[in-house]
């Protein structure tokens, strides 16, 4: 009688399985990208790619330096539409003048902030960082709103500086 002397295959652990899957997906994506790039060049879609890159370049990182009396606000950090906060008010103002775009209700447009305050706390100098539409900054107001003056609760922005990044 001949017995089977071959040992059963060693079972791979999850790390090894995932590592193989990642390699496989990377190779597939490279092949897809090569074929798509070839098709784009053949179809003359390079202009579309340039246009989409220009759209991305319209936004630049800016730091908004803000001071406020916090008596009527429920803190600085955004807490949803029901609660009046400094961050919500700034975002509402920036959306109104088309400086930023809201992609969805849950999208947070503030990239960074230097503070967190509680109900009724005043601030002399806080910094909020946003990706702001350059056309809005350079070209003035949009839809009859000239800058942020005239927006409820905001007297003006003093010290809007470009931030490298």
Backbone torsions as a table, in degrees:
resi	resn	phi	psi	omega
1	UNK	NA	136.3	177.8
2	UNK	-101.8	126.3	178.9
3	UNK	-97.1	148.3	178.5
4	UNK	-76.1	115.1	-177.4
5	UNK	-95.3	-3.6	-179.3
6	UNK	-75.1	137.3	180.0
7	UNK	-84.1	148.9	177.9
8	UNK	-65.8	153.1	179.9
9	UNK	-63.5	141.1	178.7
10	UNK	-75.0	132.8	-177.7
11	UNK	-74.2	134.3	179.5
12	UNK	-79.8	142.8	174.6
13	UNK	-81.3	172.2	-175.3
14	UNK	-61.0	-37.8	179.5
15	UNK	-60.6	-45.7	-179.4
16	UNK	-66.7	-39.6	178.9
17	UNK	-63.3	-47.6	-179.3
18	UNK	-65.3	-36.1	178.8
19	UNK	-61.8	-42.6	178.5
20	UNK	-66.7	-40.0	179.2
21	UNK	-63.7	-41.8	-179.9
22	UNK	-62.9	-43.7	177.0
23	UNK	-59.0	-45.0	-179.4
24	UNK	-61.1	-46.1	-179.3
25	UNK	-65.7	-38.3	178.7
26	UNK	-62.8	-43.3	178.2
27	UNK	-63.4	-42.8	179.0
28	UNK	-62.8	-42.2	179.8
29	UNK	-65.6	-38.6	176.9
30	UNK	-61.5	-43.2	179.1
31	UNK	-63.5	-43.3	179.5
32	UNK	-62.9	-44.6	-178.9
33	UNK	-63.4	-39.6	178.0
34	UNK	-63.6	-44.2	-179.2
35	UNK	-68.6	-38.3	178.9
36	UNK	-67.7	-39.6	178.2
37	UNK	-63.5	-39.3	177.4
38	UNK	-64.2	-41.9	178.6
39	UNK	-66.0	-39.4	-179.7
40	UNK	-62.4	-42.5	-179.9
41	UNK	-66.3	-38.4	179.3
42	UNK	-68.3	-37.8	-177.1
43	UNK	-84.8	-6.9	179.8
44	UNK	75.4	31.0	-178.3
45	UNK	-88.0	10.4	179.5
46	UNK	-62.1	-33.6	179.5
47	UNK	-63.9	-38.8	179.0
48	UNK	-63.2	-40.0	178.3
49	UNK	-63.8	-40.8	178.8
50	UNK	-64.5	-40.0	179.5
51	UNK	-64.4	-43.6	-180.0
52	UNK	-65.3	-34.4	176.8
53	UNK	-67.3	-36.3	178.0
54	UNK	-66.3	-35.6	177.6
55	UNK	-62.8	-40.1	179.2
56	UNK	-66.8	-32.1	-177.7
57	UNK	-75.5	-12.1	-179.3
58	UNK	-68.4	-20.6	-178.0
59	UNK	-100.0	136.3	179.6
60	UNK	-134.0	150.2	-178.2
61	UNK	-78.2	124.9	178.6
62	UNK	-126.2	148.4	174.0
63	UNK	-104.3	123.5	176.6
64	UNK	-98.8	118.7	179.7
65	UNK	-96.0	117.9	-169.5
66	UNK	-128.8	138.8	168.9
67	UNK	-124.5	145.6	-174.5
68	UNK	-156.8	160.1	169.2
69	UNK	-95.8	119.2	-171.9
70	UNK	-91.3	15.4	-175.6
71	UNK	-56.9	-41.7	-175.6
72	UNK	-96.3	4.5	-177.6
73	UNK	-107.4	151.9	178.6
74	UNK	-98.9	48.8	179.3
75	UNK	101.3	-176.9	-175.3
76	UNK	-96.7	-45.3	-172.8
77	UNK	-75.1	138.9	-179.4
78	UNK	-58.9	138.1	-177.7
79	UNK	-132.8	22.9	-177.9
80	UNK	103.2	171.9	-175.0
81	UNK	-73.2	-24.6	-175.1
82	UNK	-69.2	-29.4	-172.6
83	UNK	-105.5	134.9	179.3
84	UNK	-86.0	111.0	179.3
85	UNK	-125.3	164.8	-179.8
86	UNK	-62.8	-47.4	-178.2
87	UNK	-62.1	-41.9	177.8
88	UNK	-62.4	-39.8	-179.3
89	UNK	-67.2	-41.7	178.1
90	UNK	-64.0	-45.9	179.8
91	UNK	-62.8	-41.1	179.3
92	UNK	-61.6	-41.1	179.1
93	UNK	-65.8	-45.1	-179.3
94	UNK	-65.6	-36.3	177.0
95	UNK	-67.8	-38.5	-178.5
96	UNK	-63.3	-35.5	179.5
97	UNK	-95.8	11.1	178.5
98	UNK	60.4	31.6	176.7
99	UNK	-81.9	-31.1	174.9
100	UNK	-131.8	162.1	177.5
101	UNK	-119.5	138.3	175.5
102	UNK	-91.8	118.9	-179.5
103	UNK	-83.2	-34.9	177.6
104	UNK	-156.6	172.1	-176.9
105	UNK	-65.7	-29.7	-176.5
106	UNK	-94.3	0.1	-176.9
107	UNK	-76.5	128.6	178.9
108	UNK	-98.3	115.7	-176.4
109	UNK	-84.2	-18.1	-179.6
110	UNK	-76.7	119.8	-179.6
111	UNK	-78.9	-36.1	-176.2
112	UNK	-159.6	151.8	175.6
113	UNK	-141.6	154.1	-177.0
114	UNK	-99.9	9.0	-173.1
115	UNK	-153.5	161.8	166.1
116	UNK	-140.8	122.1	-179.5
117	UNK	-123.0	165.2	-179.5
118	UNK	-100.1	-176.5	179.9
119	UNK	-57.7	125.7	173.5
120	UNK	77.8	8.3	-178.3
121	UNK	-85.8	132.7	178.4
122	UNK	-89.5	156.0	178.1
123	UNK	-136.9	137.0	178.8
124	UNK	-86.3	-36.8	-174.9
125	UNK	-156.0	108.8	174.6
126	UNK	-125.0	152.1	-179.2
127	UNK	-119.8	129.7	174.5
128	UNK	-119.9	136.4	-179.3
129	UNK	-109.9	127.0	-179.2
130	UNK	-132.6	154.4	167.8
131	UNK	-89.0	110.6	-173.0
132	UNK	-111.0	141.9	178.2
133	UNK	-66.1	121.0	-176.6
134	UNK	-64.2	-35.3	-179.5
135	UNK	-61.6	-35.7	179.0
136	UNK	-68.1	-40.5	-178.5
137	UNK	-70.1	-45.5	-176.8
138	UNK	-78.5	-37.4	-171.3
139	UNK	-91.5	-2.9	-178.8
140	UNK	88.9	-157.0	-173.1
141	UNK	-78.0	169.4	179.7
142	UNK	-130.7	141.6	176.7
143	UNK	57.3	44.7	175.6
144	UNK	81.1	-2.3	178.1
145	UNK	-101.2	115.8	-178.5
146	UNK	-98.2	102.6	-175.6
147	UNK	69.1	-149.4	178.7
148	UNK	-105.0	-2.9	176.2
149	UNK	-64.8	140.2	-179.5
150	UNK	94.4	-9.0	176.5
151	UNK	-84.6	135.0	-174.6
152	UNK	-56.1	122.4	174.6
153	UNK	87.8	-0.9	-179.2
154	UNK	-126.0	119.9	-177.7
155	UNK	-86.1	-25.7	-178.9
156	UNK	159.6	165.5	179.0
157	UNK	-112.0	120.1	-179.9
158	UNK	-113.9	114.5	177.8
159	UNK	95.8	49.1	173.6
160	UNK	-88.8	112.6	-175.0
161	UNK	-117.3	144.8	173.8
162	UNK	-70.6	144.3	-179.5
163	UNK	-121.6	128.3	177.2
164	UNK	-71.5	144.9	176.9
165	UNK	167.5	NA	NA
